[in-house]
């Protein structure tokens, strides 16, 4: 593994949260499925492109990119060893040959200069300690005219589906878990423009997109999954069991209002960000 500067994130994603994502990869991929179409449309991956997936996790997006770049190559980079193990196994099982995965910190990873046509990320770029340095490093990895496309959350509101569905849990969520720190770092469009401009990118575009998020088969299944996630476990670790059970019941009741034939469906807002290396 290459040098790491985001040490806190490395420790977190190689701990419980990274292991949970690896074990529940299919669940997390189902949750994020609504992001993939808009992100790939924005990235415009060609069949001969060299693609870099930043914060690739268990590699679902990376594998889809490899199918689009059928005559090109795709590299997925992530800090998490358990998630990368799942990514490599899935790529082997699916016989995706034009793909590779590396454990490393994309903020300082020694990518081949001008070695990529497209850089993509489904949220992984949020977690850098120094965003300008990180995006500058990704810019150096892109060829002249190369494209950056990533998705990240819009600011959390008080009236959206997620706020209403998980309202009972809100008072107990005192802060982010170690792996979730940085989750809101790129929610302000002005800040995104400032960072990407300082990192040397041009033609920055930030488009709001509403996407479906599937939390489970039904309300009970969604509650079991949600309460096992890292941020929730972190915040409920010292809460009385009776209180936790009461909150679980309240959340389950709220989620029943979002049950559909396709599962528990909540709408969420993301920013779809694109930019170009000059």
Phi, psi and omega in degrees: 000143180282180182299147179239128172250334176273067189293322180297317178295321179299315179297317182294313185282350172260007177255215186302316186293319176296321178294319179296317177298320180294317181289329183249033186303318182296322179295313180295323179293322177297318178303318188267002187303324182295342180280330192298314182301306178300322181293317179291325177298320180289324183288328178058047183293128177264164188292341179253008185289152171258118191242140175241124178254114186265128185068050190289342179059232182274006164086012180297311180298322180298317180293321177295321177297322180295328177288324176291319178267058190299332178251011177248205180222154179225133175242128173254131181237135179205159178279338193269114178296315180296325179289322178292326176299318177294320180297314181295320180295318180294319179297320178293317180297324182270001177057043175271107191270332187268046188217149175213157179229140178228138173274123182182171180259109186296345177293329183230004183300136182279069178296151174298126180300132180057030186271358186225148176268329184219136169245129179235158174199132175258067175098342186296336182286353180291335197265006180291146175285322180234097186293322180297314179297320182293312180291329175296320178295320177293325177298320178295331180286337180276146172288165174302127183085001180292159189248139172248133176218124177216159178241143177207164185286148168282167179303142180286124180261177181260358184239359181285174180304314184294320179297318180289316185293323185251022184302322182296333182275339186311311182298340181267350182269085188280339180185168181288151171289167181306319182285337183272353179296128186103352183303325182261017187287340183235042179266345182264115181304322179297320179293321178298314178301316182297314182295311184293325176295316179294332180277356174101007180274155178230174178053045181285130178232135179231113186242130176283136180225134174265131184230152175278142176236118182262118185264344180171176181292320178210183186298318181294318178296319180296320179295316180300317180291312185297320182285351176265354180289157185303310181300320181289313177304317181300316184280337182262003186303324184251014181271142181302136181306322180296321178293317179300316181296321178297317179293319177304315180296320179294318179294318179301317179297318180295321182290338178299332178289351181246009178289133177226169175302337179264009180115186178281112190245118175243144177268139180225155181254134175234161166262132172255113189248131174230151178201169184230142168279128182303000000 
